[in-house]
Every structure is written in C-alpha cells, then in structure tokens.
Amino acid sequence: MVKGRKSNDCLEDVYTKTESDDFKEFFEFYHFALDIPPSERIKTWQVWQTLTDEEKELAMCNVTQYAESLRKPEHAKLACNYLKDKSFIF
C-alpha cells in the first residue's frame, strides 16, 4: 500500500475503473441535483449493478422529482439508499 493512502482509496480506484458511463452520470447528477457532497460511491455502484435497465432509467429520470419532494434538503438520502429503497418509484 502507498504510504498515506487508506485501503479504501484502493477500492475506490478499482470501482472507478469498472464503473459504467451511465452510473457515473447518475452519481454526479444525483449529488448535483440535491446539492450534497458525493459519498458512498462503492456502495452506490454495488446497488446500481443490481438494478434492471428500466430501474436505472427511472432512477436517473426521477432524481429531480425526488429532490423537489423533499421538505428539507438535509432529509435527502444517500445515493445508495435512494437506489436500494427504490425512492425513484413514485
């Protein structure tokens, strides 16, 4: 391991290399739309892989609707939980 790097950083490198473009787009857009700092990228990627293509499309398309449905921005779910809980289905 490189001095000064956490072991989790190495996992981040592995996942970043294998992520699909649609996941990268979702992950960036989700945090931009909700104005929250990106977090839990690996967990989010793992959940993303379990979704069907239709669910992935719904997840992406409904981010804005989800953001607008929140009473307070601090109630926003982490991206991994948004996907896991299927909060994109209205």
Secondary structure, 3 states (H helix, E strand, C coil): CCCCCCHHHHHHHHHHHHCCHHHHHHHHHHHHHHCCCCCCHHHHHHHHHHCCHHHHHHHHHCHHHHHHHCCCHHHCCCHHHHHHCCCCCC
